[in-house]
Amino acid sequence: MDLELSASQQAAQAEYRRFMDERVAPLADEFDRRQEMPAELIAELSRCGYLGGVVPAQYAGAGLDAISWGLLCEAVGRASGSLLSLFTVHSMVAQALLKWGSAAQRQQWLPMLARGERIGAFGLTEPAGGSDAGQSTTTATADGEDWILQGEKCWISFAQVASLFLVVAQVDGKATAFLVERGTPGLHIEPIEGMSGFRSAMLGRVLMDGCRVPASQMLGRIGFGFSHVAGTALDHGRYSIAWGCVGLAQAALDASLAYAGQRKTFGALLLDHQLIQGMLADMITQVRAARLLCLRACVMKEAGDPALIMETSIAKYFASRVASDVAGHAVQIHGAQGCTDRSAVQRYMRDAKIMEIIEGSNEIQQILISRHGYRDFAAQQRAQINPTQG
């Protein structure tokens, strides 16, 4: 399996890092304190073509390959976890449209998403249903040529600024996806503030009270909302988050190496203390291992390997744990300095905890991974017993 980056991918990686280092990282703590992401930054990201990274060129997108998109998410996560959530949910909507949208829907919405003329948000989670998202209580009722949506979605990243929501609702008990435009009568957005992490992700509640949506804005078929449409979006979301976690962990590691190389205690640099060396060694190893798992998922994604879904879950599960562990160690290495808002490592630690929850909590990933592992093991055992079958 070739895990080397091509020359064009290396150039793209350098471009992404340069942009994020210059335009995002120095201001990320201020964004966090203000609990907002500036509109002018989002507009600049759109002009650079970054928000349309996963959209094919025929729909005005950048048409990035899987590895280049991963490298972009790593660079974003290294600068701001909150900003990563914009890239994640926006591209989740685009991926769902690419896979399940009609020709007319793709032509209508994808160019606007690619150019940043519309910001996409993913409406699945509800107040009483996070991990059990398949049991949505939001309903959609037919009314002539329209559908009437009734219900609430919460913890929706960038709901405060999104202009196109992908919402999952129940149609006679069957999960179904709808595209809902901002400004639709009956659609109301309430900001959510005071989060421990992702403070500048501009989260919100999406309230639908008699929200009338044209039949042309159903995405896929009745009953496809969770298993197909949301499944496609969530798989892409886990892929993006996995890479973003690698970036966050790398930022925490870099900050720790820099601090340990200049801070002195007991007459010696932190870097010269064995306990700190052990901590740094673990951090370096974890970050590299997480990156390799993400690269493995990249290669499988490019090859169209059906095992990709499970490899993506493994990458997201491991990388989010690494991000949390490494960010926690970074705060420990920085001591009291790492617990103040003058140090970015406290933001890394808060954001890393959110990474372990979103796009399928780590506990859900454990269930999926262990079940898949047992199925593989059982299949191998059967093959050994009956080598001529299958």
N, C-alpha and C positions, 0 to 999 in steps of 0.2 A: 504494500500500500504506500503510494507516494505522498508524503506529507510536506514536501518542499514547496515553498511559494514560488510562483513564476515571477519573472521580472516585472510584469504589469501589476501583479498582486502586491509585490514589494513596494512599487511606486505608489499604488493606491493606499497602502498601509501608512507610508510616510506622509502622504497628503492628509489623511484622516487625522493622524496624530498631531500634525502641525496645526491644523485648523482648531482641533479641540484644545490643544495646549495654549493657543493664542486667544481664542474667542470664548471659551467656556470655562475651563478649569480655574483661571484666576478669579472668576466671578461667581463660581458655583456656591460658595459659602454665603455670599450676599443673596443670591436667589433663594437659598434655603431659609435664610432669616426672613426674607420678605414673603415667602410662601407663594412665589409666582415665577413663571418663566416668561421673560419679556417677549412681546409680540414681534419686536424687531429681530430678535435672534431666530425665532421660528421662521420668519420671512427670509432671513439670510440662509438658513438651512435649506429652504425650498429653492432659492435661487441657485444654490450649489448643486442641486439635484439629489441631495442626500435622502430627503424624505421619499423620493420616488425610486429608491434603490432596487426594490424587488419588482417593480413594475416593468414589463417588457418595453423595448424601444417603440414598438408599434402603437403603444398607448402613451407615448411621450415620457416614458420612464428611463432610468439608467440601465435597466436590465443586468444588474450585477450578478455574477456567478455566486454560488453558495459561500465560497471561501471569502470573497471580497465583502459580501454582506456581513459575514461573521467578523471580519476584521474591522469593519465600520462600527459594529455594535460593541466590540471590545474597546475601541477608541472612545466611543461615547460613554460607556460604563466607567472607563478610567477617569473621565472628567466629571460626570454627573449621573448618579443613578436615576434621579428624577427625569432628566432628559432622555435617558435610555427608555423610560416607560413611554415616552411620546413615539419614539421610533418603533417600539414594540407594538403598541395598539394600532397605530396608523398602518403599519405593514400587515398586521393581522386582518384588518378590514380589506386591504388590497388583495391579500392571498385568498381570502374567502371568495371575493368577487372573481378572481382569476379562475378558481376551481369550480365554483358553483353558479356564477352569474350567467345570465343569458347574453347573447351577443349584444343586444341593445343595452343591457345594464353595464357590461364591460366598457362599451363605447361611451356611454354617458358619464360614468363615474371615475374610471381609472385615470384618464388624462388629468382630471381635476385633482385627484389624490396625488398623482405623480408631480404635478406642478405646485402642490401645496395650496391650491385654491380652495380645497376642502380638507379639513383635518378630520381624520377618522377616529372613532372611539368604539370600544367593544363593550356592549351591554349584556353581560351574562349574570354576574353575581347579584344576589339579592340580600336584603337584611337578614333573612332567616335561612339562607342557603348559600354557603360559600363552596366548600368542596363538593357538596351534593347539588351541584348546579343543574343537573339533569331534571331535578324536580322543581323547575321554575313555577312560580305562582302567578306570574304575569300572564294575562290572557289576551287572545286576539279573537274577535268575533266578527263574522262576515256581515256586511251591511251594504247591499247592492254591489257596486264595483269596488268598494273599499273594505278595509279592515279597521276595526276599532280596538286600540290597544289600551289595556288597563293594568296598572301595576307600578312597581318601583324597582330600579336597579341602583346599587350603591357601590362605593369605592371605585368609581369609574375614572380611570386616569385621563386627564385632560378633558373631562366633561365640561369644564368651565369655558373652554375655547373651541371644542369640537363642533363641526358643522354637519357631520354625517355619522349617525350611530347605527351600529349593527346590533340589533336587539333580538333576543330569543324569547318567544312567548309560546304559550300553550294554545293550540287549536283543537278543541275537543280532546284534550289530554295528550296531544301529539306536539312535541317541540318543533317550532317552526321559526325561521329567521326572517327578519324584516329590516329594510334600510329605512331609517327615519331621519329626515332632515331637520336641522335646527330651524326653529320658527314655525314648525308644524303646530296648528292649534291643538291644545291639550297637552303639549310637551313642555315641561318646566324643569329647569336645572337649579339645584341648590348647591353652593360650594361646601366642601368639607375641609375644615382647617384643623390645626393642632395635632397633626399626625406625628408619630415619633420619627418616622423616616419618610422618604419621598415627599418631603414637605413642599417642594416646588413643582410637583407633578400635577397641581391644579385639579385635584380629585373633586368629584361631585356626585350628588344623587340625581338620577334621571327619573323624574316622575311623569307618568303617563295617565292622564285622567280624560278618558274619551278621546284619545289621540287618534285622529283619522289618517290612515295611510293608504295610498292607492294600491290596488292589487298588483300593479306593475312593479312594486317595490318589495314583493316577497322574494327572498333569495333562496333558490332551490325549491324543493317541494314541501308540502305539508308532511311533517314527521322527520324531515331532514335536519332540523335546526340544531340539535345537539350532536347526534352521532356523525353527521357529515359536515355541516357548515362550521359549527363551533369546534368540532374535532380538528378540522383543517387549520383553523385559526389558532387553536391552542397548541398544536404541534409546532407551528411556526413561532408562536410566542415563546415556547420553551427553548427553542433553538436560539432565538435572539437573546433571551435572558441568560442562557448559559454563557454565551460569549461576553455579555455585559458583566457577568459575575467575574470572569477572568480579568476583565479590565479593572474592575473595582479592586479586586485582590492585588493586582499588579500595582495600582496606585498606593494601596496601603503598604505593600512591601517596599516600594521605592521610598516612601516617606520614612519608613522605619530604618532602612539602610542609611539614608541621609542623616537622620537624627543620631543613630548609633555611631556614626562616623565623626560626629563633632561634639557630642555631649560627654562630659567627663564626670565620673563618680569615683570616689576613693582613689583619686590620683591616676585613673586610667579611663580610656574611652569605653563607652558601653560596648563597643564592638569587640573589646578585648576580654570581656567577661564571659566565661564559659556558658553560663545559663542563657545569656543573650544570644551567644553564637548558636546554641542548640535551638532556640526559638526561631532565629532567622533561617537556619538550615531547614527546619520543618516548613516554614513559610515558602521558601524558594522551591522546595520539592513539591509542595501542594499546588502552587501556581502552575508549575510546568506540567504536572500531571493533568490538571484541569484543562489546560490549553490543548494537550494531546487528545483528550477525550472529545473536545470540541472539533478538532481537526479530523478525527475519525468520523464524526457525524457529518462533517462537510463532505468528505470523500464519498460516503455512502449516499448523501443527498444528491451529489452530482451524478452518481452512477445509477440513481433510481432504485437503490436496493430497498426491498420491502422491509428489511430489518431496521430501517432508519428510525421509525417511530420509537422503538425501544431504546436505541442508541442515543436518541435525543433526550429521552427521559433520564437515562443514566448520566448524560453530560450535565443536564440541568440540575439534577439531584446532587451530584458530586461538586459541581462548580459553585452552587449556592452555599453548600456547607463550607467549602474552602473560603469563599468570600467572607462568611461570618467568622470563621476561625481566624483567618489572617487579619481581618479588621480588628477583632478583639485583641489579638497579640499586639497589633500596632498601637492600640490605646495603652496597653500594659507597658510597652517599651517607652512610650512618651510620658508615662506617669501622669502627674497632675496636669501637665501641659496638654496632654491628649484628651483631657476631659473638659477643656474650655472651647468656646466657639472661635477661638483664634487658631485652632488646629483643625485641619480637614479630617483627621483620622476619626474624630468623634462622629462626623457625618457619615464616613464610610461604614462605621459600625452600625449606626441607625439604619442606613439604607440596606446594608447586607441582611439584616433581619427580615426586611420586607421581601427580599429576594427568595427567602426560604418559604414564603407563603404564596406568592403570586404564581399564576399560570399552573396551578396544581401544587398544593403544599407538599413539603418533603415527605410527610406521612403518606399521602396519596401515592407519591412516586415509589415509596418503599413497597406498598401493596402491589403496584403494577410490576415493578422490577422483580420482586420475589416470585410472583405468580408466573411471569414469563420465564424466569430462570428455571422454575420447576418443570414447566412444560417442555423446555428445551432438554432438560435432563431426562425426563420421561421418554421423550422421542428418541434420544440417543440410546437409552436402555432397550427400547423396543427394537431399534435397528440392530443392536448387537445380538439380540435373541433371534431375530428373523432377518438376517443380512440380505436375503434375496428379495424381500418385500420393499415396496416404496420406490 
